[in-house]
């Protein structure tokens, strides 16, 4: 379907507002766990000697470091957000552990996720990636559609100033879906954590309308979790308390949904 220029001029706040009619209750009814079945059994343990997430990281040093230093921390730089959008899309149908361990390979093949450089990549470079002799964690997932989507999405990013009202940068655009304020949730058990929310539904709908690929509402919610748009550490865990302390000091405030 051909989209007109006027139909693509979608601001995040307008998109979020129009999507408000989809209640959280309806989303919860449709939710599926965003982590693993094994993790579903985990409940909040305030005094646990180990971080709550070790139930699924299994003491993997790369995964542990990611959860300790990245997941839930506010990020604003466009290149990093573009990288996370691409990696979350690559995860579709796979485990995050798989993609996380391949992150350096993705950075190598996609020029450090430099948006302008990625947008210039040719189909011959896609073939080179698919035919690479690299294996294991030194190689990205061999899926032509996902590889091509990274280049496609970079090209879409380059044209957003022409197609989105009051567009400044990717960071401001995406953060507009949470009114520029992180959301602090207070889930008592992990089965309460949704796989998507009104905000991620609105973000996904707007990005798809703008021509982006592999940006479903679950993918967008994973991005929101990992980049601090939303804090989903279980309530009263050490990590949740640390996040609360950070947010209480944050200039501009936050959305407290306890």
N, C-alpha and C positions, 0 to 999 in steps of 0.2 A: 504494500500500500504506500502511495506517495504522500508524504506529510508536507503540509504547507509551512512556510516560514513562520506564519503567525501561530500555527497550531503547536509549534515547537517552543514558543516563548513561554516556558513554564518556570515560574519561580518556586523554590522549595517550600516556602511558607504557604503559597497558594495550593500547591500539590498536597501538602500535609493537611491543610484545612479541608480540602475537598474529600480527603480520604477518612476524615474523622468519623464518618457514619459507620465505618466498620469497627464495631466495638471490640475491646480487648477480649471480652468473653468469647466472642465468635472465633477470634484467632486462637485462643487457648484450646477451644474445642478441636481445632484442626492441627494443633501443634504436634511436632515429633521431636524427640530429644535431639539436641544439637551436638551432643558429645556421644558417648558410647553407651550401650546397654549396661555394661559393667559399671559405668560411672553413675547410672541412674539410681543405683542402690545406696549411693553415698549420701549421708546426711551431714548437716552442719555439726562440727565438733570444735567448740570454741577452744578447748584446752588440748587439742590434738598436738602431739609433738612434731608432726609433719604437716606441711601445707596441704590444704584440702585437695588440691589438684594432683597430688602424687598418686591418687587412685587410678588415674588414667595415663599420667606421664611415665609411670613405672620407673622413676628415677633416671629417665633419659636426660643426660646433662643439657642437651640442646633444647629439649622441650621444657625442662624445668627453668632454664634461663629465660626462655621466651615468656613463660607464665609469670615469672618473678619480676622481670624488667620491662616487658612490653604490654602484655595483655591488660587492658583497662586503663592504660596511661594515655593521656590526651596527646594527640599528634595533629600537627597543623601544616606540615610541609607537603606541597603538592606531589613531589616525586615519591615520597614515602607512601602517601595515600594512593597514588596510582599503582605503585608496586603491590600494596595490600589488596587493592581491588582486583588486580590481575591474578594474584596468588589465590585469593579466595575463590575466584572463578575457576581456576585450575583444580581446586580441591573437589569440585562437583563430582560426586560418585566415588570419591577416594577419602582416605583419612588425612587429617591435618598433619599428622606426624610425617606422612610420606612427602607432602609438599614442603614442610618446614625443613626437612633434611635435604631437599633439593633446592633450597632458596638460593644458595650461592651459584648453582648452575643456571637458574633463571636470570640472576643478575649478570652472569657472564654472557649468555646468549642474547639477552635483551639490553645490552649496553647500560647496565646499571639503572635501568628503567628511566633513562633520560627520555622524556616525552617526545621532544622534537626528533631525536635520533631514531627512536622506535618507529615513529610515524613515517620515516623515510625508508624503512626496510622493504626490500623487494621480495617477490615470490620466490626468487632463486635462493634467498637467505632462509626462507621457510624450508625449502627442500634441503638446504645444507644442514639445518637443525635436525630434520627428520632422518637424514642419512648419516648423522654424526656417529663416529665410532665410540663415543663416550657411553658409559654404562652406569647403572646404579645411581647413586646420589650425585654423580657428576653429569647427569643427563636429565633434562626436563621430561615431563610426561609426553610421550610420543602420540599426540592427538592433534591432527592438523587443525581441526576446528578451534581448539583452545589456543593453539599457537597463533593462528591467524587473528583470533579475537583480540589478542594483546595489541597487535599492529592496528587493527581496525579501531579499537577504543582510543588509542593514542591519536589517531586522525580525528575522531569525533571530538576529543578534548581541544584540539587546536581550533576548532570552529565554534566553540561554545560562546565566545564573546560576541559573535555575530548572531547567535540564535537564542540567547537567554537574556532577558531583561536584567539590567544592573549587574551583569556578571563581572566579577573581579578576578577570582581564581577558583581552582577546584576546591580548596579547603573551605573557603567561605560558602561556596555553593552547597557542599555536602553538610557542613555544620548548620546550615540554615534549616535542615529538616528536624533539628532538635532545638531550634531557636537560639543557637549559639551557646547552649548551656548543657553540660553533661548531665545525664540522668543517673541517679543513684537508686538502684533497686534494693530490695531486702528479702530475697528468696530464702525461705527456711530450709528447703530441700531442693536438690538439683532438678527433680522432676517438675518443679514449678517454673523453671526457666523456659520461656517460649523460644521457638525457633525463628519467630518473626513477630513484629509488632506493627502498630499503625504507622510508626515512623519509618520502619524499614520497608513496609508496603508502599508508602508514598515515595520513598527514595527510588525503589526499584521501578515503580511505574513511570516516574519522571525520566530516569536514565534510559529505560527501554524506548520511551517516546522520542528521546534524543538520538536513538540509534545504537546505543551500547548493547553489547552482547555478554552473556554469562553474568547477568546482574539481577538474578531473582531475589525475592524478598529475604530468603534465608541467607543467601550470599551477602546481601547488604547488611543483614543483622550481624553476621559474623564480623564484617568489617567494622561495624559500629562498636561491637564488644572489644575487638582487638585494638582499636585506636581511641578508646576512651570516650566515645560518644555516649556510651552506657557502661555502667559498672555492674557486673553481674556476679561478683564474688558472693558466696553465700553469706547471709546475715550473721554478724557477730564473729566471723572468723578474723584472724589476724590481718589478712589481706583486706577484708571489708573495712575494718577499723582504720587501717592506714589510708585507704582510699577516702573515707569520710574526713579524716584529718586534712588530707590534701585539698579536698573540695571546699572545706570550710574556710580555707585560706585563699581560695581562688578568687581573683578579681573578676567581678561579673556574676558571681554566684553559681548555683547549680540547681537542678530539679530534684528535690528530695521526695521520693515516692515510697517512703517507709509506711 
